[in-house]
Amino acid sequence: MPIYEYKCNKCKKEFEKLVFAGDDKDISCPQCNSREVAKKMSATSFMGGPSLGKCAAGAPNAGFS
Ligand SMILES: [Zn+2]
């Protein structure tokens, strides 16, 4: 699950949000409701996501091909 970190440019609040693919255009600050939020790339979700998926998909695929 892609959880992104955001930081509000208005009140400087940092928050995390679960974002599905392409569904990150409606992010607003939970504190001041501002849409002026900056997305922070989460290193953990980048490193963990693809490698975990590869590992899980690798075994069954090897058997099929
Ligand atoms: Zn805010």
N, CA, C, O and the ligand as a Tripos MOL2 file, in Angstrom:
@<TRIPOS>MOLECULE
protein
  261   259    66     0     0
PROTEIN
NO_CHARGES

@<TRIPOS>ATOM
      1 N           0.8460   -1.2040    0.0000 N.3       1 MET1
      2 CA          0.0000    0.0000    0.0000 C.3       1 MET1
      3 C           0.8780    1.2490    0.0000 C.2       1 MET1
      4 O           1.7390    1.4140    0.8640 O.2       1 MET1
      5 N           0.6550    2.1050   -0.9550 N.am      2 PRO2
      6 CA          1.4760    3.3220   -1.0210 C.3       2 PRO2
      7 C           1.0000    4.3850   -0.0370 C.2       2 PRO2
      8 O          -0.0350    5.0200   -0.2350 O.2       2 PRO2
      9 N           1.7540    4.5570    0.9930 N.am      3 ILE3
     10 CA          1.4450    5.6200    1.9340 C.3       3 ILE3
     11 C           2.4530    6.7370    1.7380 C.2       3 ILE3
     12 O           3.6600    6.5500    1.8950 O.2       3 ILE3
     13 N           1.9300    7.9020    1.3920 N.am      4 TYR4
     14 CA          2.8070    9.0210    1.1340 C.3       4 TYR4
     15 C           2.7830    9.9890    2.3070 C.2       4 TYR4
     16 O           1.7910   10.1140    3.0260 O.2       4 TYR4
     17 N           3.8920   10.6570    2.4690 N.am      5 GLU5
     18 CA          3.9630   11.6870    3.4880 C.3       5 GLU5
     19 C           3.7800   13.0420    2.8300 C.2       5 GLU5
     20 O           4.3340   13.3190    1.7670 O.2       5 GLU5
     21 N           3.0000   13.8690    3.4780 N.am      6 TYR6
     22 CA          2.7620   15.2120    2.9670 C.3       6 TYR6
     23 C           3.1000   16.2320    4.0280 C.2       6 TYR6
     24 O           3.0820   15.9540    5.2280 O.2       6 TYR6
     25 N           3.4040   17.3990    3.5560 N.am      7 LYS7
     26 CA          3.6140   18.5010    4.4760 C.3       7 LYS7
     27 C           2.8320   19.6950    3.9790 C.2       7 LYS7
     28 O           2.9300   20.0990    2.8200 O.2       7 LYS7
     29 N           2.0540   20.2460    4.8870 N.am      8 CYS8
     30 CA          1.2360   21.3930    4.5190 C.3       8 CYS8
     31 C           2.1100   22.6390    4.4280 C.2       8 CYS8
     32 O           2.9090   22.9250    5.3200 O.2       8 CYS8
     33 N           1.9420   23.3650    3.3410 N.am      9 ASN9
     34 CA          2.7310   24.5820    3.1750 C.3       9 ASN9
     35 C           2.1850   25.7340    4.0050 C.2       9 ASN9
     36 O           2.8630   26.7400    4.2120 O.2       9 ASN9
     37 N           0.9790   25.5790    4.4690 N.am     10 LYS10
     38 CA          0.3370   26.6750    5.1910 C.3      10 LYS10
     39 C           0.6030   26.5960    6.6860 C.2      10 LYS10
     40 O           1.1160   27.5390    7.2870 O.2      10 LYS10
     41 N           0.2480   25.4600    7.2800 N.am     11 CYS11
     42 CA          0.3900   25.3410    8.7360 C.3      11 CYS11
     43 C           1.5650   24.4560    9.1170 C.2      11 CYS11
     44 O           1.8390   24.2430   10.2980 O.2      11 CYS11
     45 N           2.2580   23.9420    8.1070 N.am     12 LYS12
     46 CA          3.4770   23.1480    8.3150 C.3      12 LYS12
     47 C           3.2040   21.8020    8.9720 C.2      12 LYS12
     48 O           4.1210   21.1470    9.4680 O.2      12 LYS12
     49 N           1.9590   21.3990    8.9730 N.am     13 LYS13
     50 CA          1.6540   20.1020    9.5480 C.3      13 LYS13
     51 C           2.0990   18.9940    8.5980 C.2      13 LYS13
     52 O           1.9090   19.0820    7.3850 O.2      13 LYS13
     53 N           2.6830   17.9680    9.1640 N.am     14 GLU14
     54 CA          3.0640   16.8160    8.3700 C.3      14 GLU14
     55 C           2.0910   15.6750    8.6370 C.2      14 GLU14
     56 O           1.7360   15.3970    9.7820 O.2      14 GLU14
     57 N           1.6750   15.0330    7.5800 N.am     15 PHE15
     58 CA          0.7240   13.9420    7.7580 C.3      15 PHE15
     59 C           0.9590   12.8880    6.6820 C.2      15 PHE15
     60 O           1.5850   13.1370    5.6520 O.2      15 PHE15
     61 N           0.4300   11.7020    6.9680 N.am     16 GLU16
     62 CA          0.5540   10.6070    6.0160 C.3      16 GLU16
     63 C          -0.8070   10.3020    5.4310 C.2      16 GLU16
     64 O          -1.8390   10.4530    6.0850 O.2      16 GLU16
     65 N          -0.7850    9.8700    4.1870 N.am     17 LYS17
     66 CA         -2.0530    9.5590    3.5530 C.3      17 LYS17
     67 C          -1.8850    8.3360    2.6690 C.2      17 LYS17
     68 O          -0.9000    8.1980    1.9430 O.2      17 LYS17
     69 N          -2.8480    7.4720    2.7470 N.am     18 LEU18
     70 CA         -2.8540    6.3080    1.8680 C.3      18 LEU18
     71 C          -3.4040    6.7270    0.5110 C.2      18 LEU18
     72 O          -4.5470    7.1720    0.4020 O.2      18 LEU18
     73 N          -2.5820    6.5810   -0.5170 N.am     19 VAL19
     74 CA         -2.9720    7.0750   -1.8320 C.3      19 VAL19
     75 C          -2.9620    5.9460   -2.8430 C.2      19 VAL19
     76 O          -1.9580    5.2520   -3.0020 O.2      19 VAL19
     77 N          -4.0600    5.7680   -3.5130 N.am     20 PHE20
     78 CA         -4.1110    4.7800   -4.5730 C.3      20 PHE20
     79 C          -3.6300    5.4060   -5.8780 C.2      20 PHE20
     80 O          -3.5480    6.6290   -5.9890 O.2      20 PHE20
     81 N          -3.3210    4.5860   -6.8430 N.am     21 ALA21
     82 CA         -2.6770    5.0600   -8.0660 C.3      21 ALA21
     83 C          -3.4560    6.1940   -8.7170 C.2      21 ALA21
     84 O          -4.6370    6.0540   -9.0350 O.2      21 ALA21
     85 N          -2.7860    7.2980   -8.9070 N.am     22 GLY22
     86 CA         -3.3680    8.4390   -9.6090 C.3      22 GLY22
     87 C          -4.3870    9.2110   -8.7930 C.2      22 GLY22
     88 O          -5.0220   10.1400   -9.2910 O.2      22 GLY22
     89 N          -4.5380    8.8250   -7.5510 N.am     23 ASP23
     90 CA         -5.5870    9.4530   -6.7400 C.3      23 ASP23
     91 C          -4.9900   10.4120   -5.7120 C.2      23 ASP23
     92 O          -5.3640   10.4040   -4.5390 O.2      23 ASP23
     93 N          -4.0710   11.2220   -6.1700 N.am     24 ASP24
     94 CA         -3.3970   12.1080   -5.2300 C.3      24 ASP24
     95 C          -3.6510   13.5760   -5.5630 C.2      24 ASP24
     96 O          -2.8620   14.4480   -5.1990 O.2      24 ASP24
     97 N          -4.7370   13.8350   -6.2440 N.am     25 LYS25
     98 CA         -5.0060   15.2230   -6.6330 C.3      25 LYS25
     99 C          -5.9340   15.9220   -5.6590 C.2      25 LYS25
    100 O          -6.1420   17.1330   -5.7370 O.2      25 LYS25
    101 N          -6.4790   15.1570   -4.7530 N.am     26 ASP26
    102 CA         -7.4600   15.7140   -3.8260 C.3      26 ASP26
    103 C          -6.9410   15.7700   -2.3950 C.2      26 ASP26
    104 O          -7.7120   15.7780   -1.4360 O.2      26 ASP26
    105 N          -5.6580   15.8060   -2.2770 N.am     27 ILE27
    106 CA         -5.0840   15.8050   -0.9360 C.3      27 ILE27
    107 C          -5.2230   17.1850   -0.3100 C.2      27 ILE27
    108 O          -4.8540   18.1990   -0.9030 O.2      27 ILE27
    109 N          -5.7560   17.1980    0.8790 N.am     28 SER28
    110 CA         -5.8330   18.4600    1.6010 C.3      28 SER28
    111 C          -5.3810   18.2370    3.0380 C.2      28 SER28
    112 O          -5.4570   17.1310    3.5730 O.2      28 SER28
    113 N          -4.9170   19.3050    3.6340 N.am     29 CYS29
    114 CA         -4.3980   19.2250    4.9840 C.3      29 CYS29
    115 C          -5.5240   18.9150    5.9750 C.2      29 CYS29
    116 O          -6.5630   19.5740    5.9530 O.2      29 CYS29
    117 N          -5.3280   17.9290    6.8350 N.am     30 PRO30
    118 CA         -6.3560   17.5590    7.8180 C.3      30 PRO30
    119 C          -6.5160   18.6190    8.9090 C.2      30 PRO30
    120 O          -7.4960   18.6120    9.6530 O.2      30 PRO30
    121 N          -5.5860   19.4890    8.9900 N.am     31 GLN31
    122 CA         -5.6330   20.4780   10.0670 C.3      31 GLN31
    123 C          -6.2530   21.7960    9.6070 C.2      31 GLN31
    124 O          -7.1500   22.3270   10.2630 O.2      31 GLN31
    125 N          -5.7760   22.3210    8.4800 N.am     32 CYS32
    126 CA         -6.2770   23.6290    8.0370 C.3      32 CYS32
    127 C          -7.0310   23.5270    6.7140 C.2      32 CYS32
    128 O          -7.5270   24.5260    6.1930 O.2      32 CYS32
    129 N          -7.1140   22.2980    6.1710 N.am     33 ASN33
    130 CA         -7.8840   22.0540    4.9590 C.3      33 ASN33
    131 C          -7.2860   22.6830    3.7060 C.2      33 ASN33
    132 O          -7.9540   22.7740    2.6760 O.2      33 ASN33
    133 N          -6.0620   23.1070    3.7880 N.am     34 SER34
    134 CA         -5.4200   23.7190    2.6380 C.3      34 SER34
    135 C          -5.0260   22.6630    1.6140 C.2      34 SER34
    136 O          -4.6650   21.5390    1.9640 O.2      34 SER34
    137 N          -5.1020   23.0420    0.3510 N.am     35 ARG35
    138 CA         -4.6520   22.1330   -0.7030 C.3      35 ARG35
    139 C          -3.1780   22.3400   -1.0200 C.2      35 ARG35
    140 O          -2.6080   21.6500   -1.8650 O.2      35 ARG35
    141 N          -2.5840   23.2770   -0.3480 N.am     36 GLU36
    142 CA         -1.1760   23.5710   -0.6100 C.3      36 GLU36
    143 C          -0.2870   22.6360    0.1970 C.2      36 GLU36
    144 O           0.3560   23.0350    1.1680 O.2      36 GLU36
    145 N          -0.2730   21.3990   -0.2310 N.am     37 VAL37
    146 CA          0.5450   20.4160    0.4600 C.3      37 VAL37
    147 C           1.6150   19.8950   -0.4920 C.2      37 VAL37
    148 O           1.4030   19.7930   -1.7000 O.2      37 VAL37
    149 N           2.7460   19.5750    0.0730 N.am     38 ALA38
    150 CA          3.8520   19.0540   -0.7200 C.3      38 ALA38
    151 C           4.0330   17.5760   -0.4160 C.2      38 ALA38
    152 O           4.0890   17.1620    0.7420 O.2      38 ALA38
    153 N           4.1220   16.8020   -1.4710 N.am     39 LYS39
    154 CA          4.3010   15.3680   -1.2690 C.3      39 LYS39
    155 C           5.7680   15.0650   -0.9980 C.2      39 LYS39
    156 O           6.6660   15.5600   -1.6790 O.2      39 LYS39
    157 N           5.9750   14.2550   -0.0040 N.am     40 LYS40
    158 CA          7.3310   13.8280    0.2890 C.3      40 LYS40
    159 C           7.4760   12.3680   -0.1010 C.2      40 LYS40
    160 O           6.6880   11.5200    0.3190 O.2      40 LYS40
    161 N           8.4740   12.0870   -0.8940 N.am     41 MET41
    162 CA          8.6940   10.7110   -1.3200 C.3      41 MET41
    163 C           9.1420    9.8520   -0.1450 C.2      41 MET41
    164 O          10.1070   10.1710    0.5490 O.2      41 MET41
    165 N           8.4370    8.7850    0.0560 N.am     42 SER42
    166 CA          8.8030    7.8940    1.1440 C.3      42 SER42
    167 C           9.7650    6.8300    0.6450 C.2      42 SER42
    168 O           9.4190    6.0280   -0.2220 O.2      42 SER42
    169 N          10.9440    6.8240    1.1810 N.am     43 ALA43
    170 CA         11.9700    5.8850    0.7260 C.3      43 ALA43
    171 C          11.5790    4.4530    1.0570 C.2      43 ALA43
    172 O          11.8950    3.5280    0.3080 O.2      43 ALA43
    173 N          10.9010    4.2730    2.1660 N.am     44 THR44
    174 CA         10.5770    2.9210    2.6160 C.3      44 THR44
    175 C           9.5880    2.2490    1.6740 C.2      44 THR44
    176 O           9.7350    1.0680    1.3570 O.2      44 THR44
    177 N           8.5800    2.9920    1.2240 N.am     45 SER45
    178 CA          7.5870    2.3880    0.3470 C.3      45 SER45
    179 C           8.1880    2.1150   -1.0330 C.2      45 SER45
    180 O           7.7730    1.1880   -1.7290 O.2      45 SER45
    181 N           9.1670    2.9310   -1.4180 N.am     46 PHE46
    182 CA          9.8090    2.7090   -2.7070 C.3      46 PHE46
    183 C          10.6950    1.4660   -2.6760 C.2      46 PHE46
    184 O          10.6740    0.6510   -3.5990 O.2      46 PHE46
    185 N          11.4560    1.3370   -1.6230 N.am     47 MET47
    186 CA         12.3720    0.2110   -1.5340 C.3      47 MET47
    187 C          11.6230   -1.0860   -1.2390 C.2      47 MET47
    188 O          11.9170   -2.1270   -1.8250 O.2      47 MET47
    189 N          10.6560   -1.0170   -0.3270 N.am     48 GLY48
    190 CA          9.9800   -2.2210    0.1130 C.3      48 GLY48
    191 C           8.9690   -2.7340   -0.8970 C.2      48 GLY48
    192 O           8.8360   -3.9450   -1.0770 O.2      48 GLY48
    193 N           8.2490   -1.8280   -1.5640 N.am     49 GLY49
    194 CA          7.1680   -2.2250   -2.4640 C.3      49 GLY49
    195 C           7.6130   -3.1330   -3.5940 C.2      49 GLY49
    196 O           7.2100   -4.2950   -3.6510 O.2      49 GLY49
    197 N           8.4400   -2.6160   -4.4970 N.am     50 PRO50
    198 CA          8.8220   -3.3880   -5.6880 C.3      50 PRO50
    199 C           9.5330   -4.6880   -5.3400 C.2      50 PRO50
    200 O           9.2640   -5.7160   -5.9610 O.2      50 PRO50
    201 N          10.4230   -4.6660   -4.3750 N.am     51 SER51
    202 CA         11.1970   -5.8670   -4.0730 C.3      51 SER51
    203 C          10.3060   -6.9390   -3.4520 C.2      51 SER51
    204 O          10.4840   -8.1300   -3.7080 O.2      51 SER51
    205 N           9.3560   -6.5120   -2.6430 N.am     52 LEU52
    206 CA          8.4230   -7.4670   -2.0460 C.3      52 LEU52
    207 C           7.5410   -8.0820   -3.1220 C.2      52 LEU52
    208 O           7.3040   -9.2900   -3.1170 O.2      52 LEU52
    209 N           7.0500   -7.2520   -4.0520 N.am     53 GLY53
    210 CA          6.1930   -7.7410   -5.1220 C.3      53 GLY53
    211 C           6.9340   -8.7050   -6.0270 C.2      53 GLY53
    212 O           6.3880   -9.7150   -6.4710 O.2      53 GLY53
    213 N           8.1890   -8.3740   -6.2910 N.am     54 LYS54
    214 CA          9.0130   -9.2030   -7.1460 C.3      54 LYS54
    215 C           9.1980  -10.5740   -6.5090 C.2      54 LYS54
    216 O           9.1080  -11.6110   -7.1680 O.2      54 LYS54
    217 N           9.4530  -10.5440   -5.2280 N.am     55 CYS55
    218 CA          9.7210  -11.7860   -4.5010 C.3      55 CYS55
    219 C           8.4830  -12.6880   -4.4850 C.2      55 CYS55
    220 O           8.5760  -13.9010   -4.6770 O.2      55 CYS55
    221 N           7.3290  -12.0690   -4.2520 N.am     56 ALA56
    222 CA          6.0960  -12.8370   -4.1500 C.3      56 ALA56
    223 C           5.6850  -13.3810   -5.5160 C.2      56 ALA56
    224 O           5.1760  -14.4970   -5.6210 O.2      56 ALA56
    225 N           5.9130  -12.5730   -6.5740 N.am     57 ALA57
    226 CA          5.4820  -12.9740   -7.9040 C.3      57 ALA57
    227 C           6.4910  -13.8990   -8.5660 C.2      57 ALA57
    228 O           6.1670  -14.6040   -9.5220 O.2      57 ALA57
    229 N           7.6870  -13.8920   -8.0620 N.am     58 GLY58
    230 CA          8.7660  -14.6440   -8.6990 C.3      58 GLY58
    231 C           8.5410  -16.1400   -8.6820 C.2      58 GLY58
    232 O           8.7260  -16.8110   -9.6980 O.2      58 GLY58
    233 N           8.1460  -16.6660   -7.5450 N.am     59 ALA59
    234 CA          8.0270  -18.1050   -7.4130 C.3      59 ALA59
    235 C           6.9700  -18.7230   -8.3340 C.2      59 ALA59
    236 O           7.2880  -19.6580   -9.0700 O.2      59 ALA59
    237 N           5.7360  -18.2390   -8.3180 N.am     60 PRO60
    238 CA          4.6960  -18.8020   -9.1900 C.3      60 PRO60
    239 C           5.0410  -18.6390  -10.6700 C.2      60 PRO60
    240 O           4.8000  -19.5450  -11.4680 O.2      60 PRO60
    241 N           5.6040  -17.4890  -11.0360 N.am     61 ASN61
    242 CA          5.9410  -17.2260  -12.4380 C.3      61 ASN61
    243 C           6.9760  -18.2050  -12.9630 C.2      61 ASN61
    244 O           6.9210  -18.6230  -14.1190 O.2      61 ASN61
    245 N           7.9160  -18.5630  -12.1080 N.am     62 ALA62
    246 CA          8.9690  -19.4790  -12.5130 C.3      62 ALA62
    247 C           8.3630  -20.8430  -12.8660 C.2      62 ALA62
    248 O           8.8260  -21.5160  -13.7880 O.2      62 ALA62
    249 N           7.3400  -21.2360  -12.1340 N.am     63 GLY63
    250 CA          6.7170  -22.5140  -12.4010 C.3      63 GLY63
    251 C           5.9420  -22.5290  -13.7150 C.2      63 GLY63
    252 O           5.8920  -23.5470  -14.4040 O.2      63 GLY63
    253 N           5.3330  -21.3820  -14.0580 N.am     64 PHE64
    254 CA          4.5310  -21.3210  -15.2710 C.3      64 PHE64
    255 C           5.3560  -21.2960  -16.5410 C.2      64 PHE64
    256 O           4.9920  -21.8910  -17.5550 O.2      64 PHE64
    257 N           6.4890  -20.5850  -16.4620 N.am     65 SER65
    258 CA          7.3020  -20.4300  -17.6470 C.3      65 SER65
    259 C           8.4730  -21.4020  -17.6320 C.2      65 SER65
    260 O           9.2770  -21.4150  -18.5640 O.2      65 SER65
    261 ZN         -2.3730   22.8280    6.9590 Zn       66 ZN66
@<TRIPOS>BOND
     1     1     2 1
     2     2     3 1
     3     3     4 2
     4     3     5 am
     5     5     6 1
     6     6     7 1
     7     7     8 2
     8     7     9 am
     9     9    10 1
    10    10    11 1
    11    11    12 2
    12    11    13 am
    13    13    14 1
    14    14    15 1
    15    15    16 2
    16    15    17 am
    17    17    18 1
    18    18    19 1
    19    19    20 2
    20    19    21 am
    21    21    22 1
    22    22    23 1
    23    23    24 2
    24    23    25 am
    25    25    26 1
    26    26    27 1
    27    27    28 2
    28    27    29 am
    29    29    30 1
    30    30    31 1
    31    31    32 2
    32    31    33 am
    33    33    34 1
    34    34    35 1
    35    35    36 2
    36    35    37 am
    37    37    38 1
    38    38    39 1
    39    39    40 2
    40    39    41 am
    41    41    42 1
    42    42    43 1
    43    43    44 2
    44    43    45 am
    45    45    46 1
    46    46    47 1
    47    47    48 2
    48    47    49 am
    49    49    50 1
    50    50    51 1
    51    51    52 2
    52    51    53 am
    53    53    54 1
    54    54    55 1
    55    55    56 2
    56    55    57 am
    57    57    58 1
    58    58    59 1
    59    59    60 2
    60    59    61 am
    61    61    62 1
    62    62    63 1
    63    63    64 2
    64    63    65 am
    65    65    66 1
    66    66    67 1
    67    67    68 2
    68    67    69 am
    69    69    70 1
    70    70    71 1
    71    71    72 2
    72    71    73 am
    73    73    74 1
    74    74    75 1
    75    75    76 2
    76    75    77 am
    77    77    78 1
    78    78    79 1
    79    79    80 2
    80    79    81 am
    81    81    82 1
    82    82    83 1
    83    83    84 2
    84    83    85 am
    85    85    86 1
    86    86    87 1
    87    87    88 2
    88    87    89 am
    89    89    90 1
    90    90    91 1
    91    91    92 2
    92    91    93 am
    93    93    94 1
    94    94    95 1
    95    95    96 2
    96    95    97 am
    97    97    98 1
    98    98    99 1
    99    99   100 2
   100    99   101 am
   101   101   102 1
   102   102   103 1
   103   103   104 2
   104   103   105 am
   105   105   106 1
   106   106   107 1
   107   107   108 2
   108   107   109 am
   109   109   110 1
   110   110   111 1
   111   111   112 2
   112   111   113 am
   113   113   114 1
   114   114   115 1
   115   115   116 2
   116   115   117 am
   117   117   118 1
   118   118   119 1
   119   119   120 2
   120   119   121 am
   121   121   122 1
   122   122   123 1
   123   123   124 2
   124   123   125 am
   125   125   126 1
   126   126   127 1
   127   127   128 2
   128   127   129 am
   129   129   130 1
   130   130   131 1
   131   131   132 2
   132   131   133 am
   133   133   134 1
   134   134   135 1
   135   135   136 2
   136   135   137 am
   137   137   138 1
   138   138   139 1
   139   139   140 2
   140   139   141 am
   141   141   142 1
   142   142   143 1
   143   143   144 2
   144   143   145 am
   145   145   146 1
   146   146   147 1
   147   147   148 2
   148   147   149 am
   149   149   150 1
   150   150   151 1
   151   151   152 2
   152   151   153 am
   153   153   154 1
   154   154   155 1
   155   155   156 2
   156   155   157 am
   157   157   158 1
   158   158   159 1
   159   159   160 2
   160   159   161 am
   161   161   162 1
   162   162   163 1
   163   163   164 2
   164   163   165 am
   165   165   166 1
   166   166   167 1
   167   167   168 2
   168   167   169 am
   169   169   170 1
   170   170   171 1
   171   171   172 2
   172   171   173 am
   173   173   174 1
   174   174   175 1
   175   175   176 2
   176   175   177 am
   177   177   178 1
   178   178   179 1
   179   179   180 2
   180   179   181 am
   181   181   182 1
   182   182   183 1
   183   183   184 2
   184   183   185 am
   185   185   186 1
   186   186   187 1
   187   187   188 2
   188   187   189 am
   189   189   190 1
   190   190   191 1
   191   191   192 2
   192   191   193 am
   193   193   194 1
   194   194   195 1
   195   195   196 2
   196   195   197 am
   197   197   198 1
   198   198   199 1
   199   199   200 2
   200   199   201 am
   201   201   202 1
   202   202   203 1
   203   203   204 2
   204   203   205 am
   205   205   206 1
   206   206   207 1
   207   207   208 2
   208   207   209 am
   209   209   210 1
   210   210   211 1
   211   211   212 2
   212   211   213 am
   213   213   214 1
   214   214   215 1
   215   215   216 2
   216   215   217 am
   217   217   218 1
   218   218   219 1
   219   219   220 2
   220   219   221 am
   221   221   222 1
   222   222   223 1
   223   223   224 2
   224   223   225 am
   225   225   226 1
   226   226   227 1
   227   227   228 2
   228   227   229 am
   229   229   230 1
   230   230   231 1
   231   231   232 2
   232   231   233 am
   233   233   234 1
   234   234   235 1
   235   235   236 2
   236   235   237 am
   237   237   238 1
   238   238   239 1
   239   239   240 2
   240   239   241 am
   241   241   242 1
   242   242   243 1
   243   243   244 2
   244   243   245 am
   245   245   246 1
   246   246   247 1
   247   247   248 2
   248   247   249 am
   249   249   250 1
   250   250   251 1
   251   251   252 2
   252   251   253 am
   253   253   254 1
   254   254   255 1
   255   255   256 2
   256   255   257 am
   257   257   258 1
   258   258   259 1
   259   259   260 2
@<TRIPOS>SUBSTRUCTURE
     1 MET1         2 RESIDUE 1 A MET
     2 PRO2         6 RESIDUE 1 A PRO
     3 ILE3        10 RESIDUE 1 A ILE
     4 TYR4        14 RESIDUE 1 A TYR
     5 GLU5        18 RESIDUE 1 A GLU
     6 TYR6        22 RESIDUE 1 A TYR
     7 LYS7        26 RESIDUE 1 A LYS
     8 CYS8        30 RESIDUE 1 A CYS
     9 ASN9        34 RESIDUE 1 A ASN
    10 LYS10       38 RESIDUE 1 A LYS
    11 CYS11       42 RESIDUE 1 A CYS
    12 LYS12       46 RESIDUE 1 A LYS
    13 LYS13       50 RESIDUE 1 A LYS
    14 GLU14       54 RESIDUE 1 A GLU
    15 PHE15       58 RESIDUE 1 A PHE
    16 GLU16       62 RESIDUE 1 A GLU
    17 LYS17       66 RESIDUE 1 A LYS
    18 LEU18       70 RESIDUE 1 A LEU
    19 VAL19       74 RESIDUE 1 A VAL
    20 PHE20       78 RESIDUE 1 A PHE
    21 ALA21       82 RESIDUE 1 A ALA
    22 GLY22       86 RESIDUE 1 A GLY
    23 ASP23       90 RESIDUE 1 A ASP
    24 ASP24       94 RESIDUE 1 A ASP
    25 LYS25       98 RESIDUE 1 A LYS
    26 ASP26      102 RESIDUE 1 A ASP
    27 ILE27      106 RESIDUE 1 A ILE
    28 SER28      110 RESIDUE 1 A SER
    29 CYS29      114 RESIDUE 1 A CYS
    30 PRO30      118 RESIDUE 1 A PRO
    31 GLN31      122 RESIDUE 1 A GLN
    32 CYS32      126 RESIDUE 1 A CYS
    33 ASN33      130 RESIDUE 1 A ASN
    34 SER34      134 RESIDUE 1 A SER
    35 ARG35      138 RESIDUE 1 A ARG
    36 GLU36      142 RESIDUE 1 A GLU
    37 VAL37      146 RESIDUE 1 A VAL
    38 ALA38      150 RESIDUE 1 A ALA
    39 LYS39      154 RESIDUE 1 A LYS
    40 LYS40      158 RESIDUE 1 A LYS
    41 MET41      162 RESIDUE 1 A MET
    42 SER42      166 RESIDUE 1 A SER
    43 ALA43      170 RESIDUE 1 A ALA
    44 THR44      174 RESIDUE 1 A THR
    45 SER45      178 RESIDUE 1 A SER
    46 PHE46      182 RESIDUE 1 A PHE
    47 MET47      186 RESIDUE 1 A MET
    48 GLY48      190 RESIDUE 1 A GLY
    49 GLY49      194 RESIDUE 1 A GLY
    50 PRO50      198 RESIDUE 1 A PRO
    51 SER51      202 RESIDUE 1 A SER
    52 LEU52      206 RESIDUE 1 A LEU
    53 GLY53      210 RESIDUE 1 A GLY
    54 LYS54      214 RESIDUE 1 A LYS
    55 CYS55      218 RESIDUE 1 A CYS
    56 ALA56      222 RESIDUE 1 A ALA
    57 ALA57      226 RESIDUE 1 A ALA
    58 GLY58      230 RESIDUE 1 A GLY
    59 ALA59      234 RESIDUE 1 A ALA
    60 PRO60      238 RESIDUE 1 A PRO
    61 ASN61      242 RESIDUE 1 A ASN
    62 ALA62      246 RESIDUE 1 A ALA
    63 GLY63      250 RESIDUE 1 A GLY
    64 PHE64      254 RESIDUE 1 A PHE
    65 SER65      258 RESIDUE 1 A SER
    66 ZN66       261 GROUP 0 **** ****
